[in-house]
Amino acid sequence: MGLPLIDQEPPRPKWIRVRAPTGDRYTELRRLIEERRLHTVCSSAACPNIGECWNAGTATFMIMGNECTRACRFCDVKTSNKPKPLDLEEPKRLAEAAQLMALEHVVITSVARDDVKDGGAEHFYQCIRAVYDALPDANVEVLVPDFGGERSSIRRVLEARPRVFNHNLETVARLTNKVRSKASYGLSLDVLAAAKVYAPDIHTKSGLMLGLGETDEEVEEAIRDLWSANVDILTLGQYLRPSGWHLPVKRYVTPEQFERFKQFAEDMGFRHVESGPLVRSSYHAEKAVA
């Protein structure tokens, strides 16, 4: 990935610290996922909430492998120009794991697969339907890539009837080219807006990472843009640098400021807002559709 960046970061504040994952439930879930040769964004992307979520018996499944065709400067998932072919048995194994875990809210995300014709939309469809076949009463939430803006791919995922369609904006307009690989601010907004047009009854969701150098005014502008794209659910969390190659943290947003952003979005009319230093895309995801 090249030489590490040499950037001075501000000291990490006390509210960022989390406990190392432990516990019987965590160990059991890790074994279950490994046995079925599945991936989770919890471990592949070094999520700070892995201990809390896994001990609660919830996880975000990451389909289509653990190698991404993009190289975003915030993400800890490995990059490859030639990932392994899609595993056609993965939907079945994912559904079995979700059933054994007795999940009520199943979150499915993926790496970006620009090497696949439809970006992996059909694979998403098959995974969603497999979960519904195994758990008819479960809610399924998907966190999808932009599919290059291909409308047929967006529609195919929605045809599987997920309860929530999530695509993250990630950062403010000014920083998008620096932070995200092969993605654009406008395209992500278009994907979210198109999803709501195709399936008005399915909740749309998006999220932002803070601390990459954005201003508070730019965050509020991004929130307004998401509201204009008819997004229902919003997540706001602190960016944490996975390694020296990744972009440095420019600031640690205080819990008080996260609360102000939450109030700003709620006053605008968002259905549900999760905002805090350790919030990630699927953190407390089930609450948004309760």
Helices and strands as residue ranges (DSSP letters): G 14-16, H 24-35, E 39-40, H 41-44, H 50-55, E 60-63, E 67-68, E 78-79, H 90-100, E 105-110, H 121-134, E 139-143, G 147-149, H 151-159, E 164-166, G 173-175, H 176-179, H 185-198, E 203-210, H 216-228, E 233-238, H 255-268, E 272-275, G 285-289
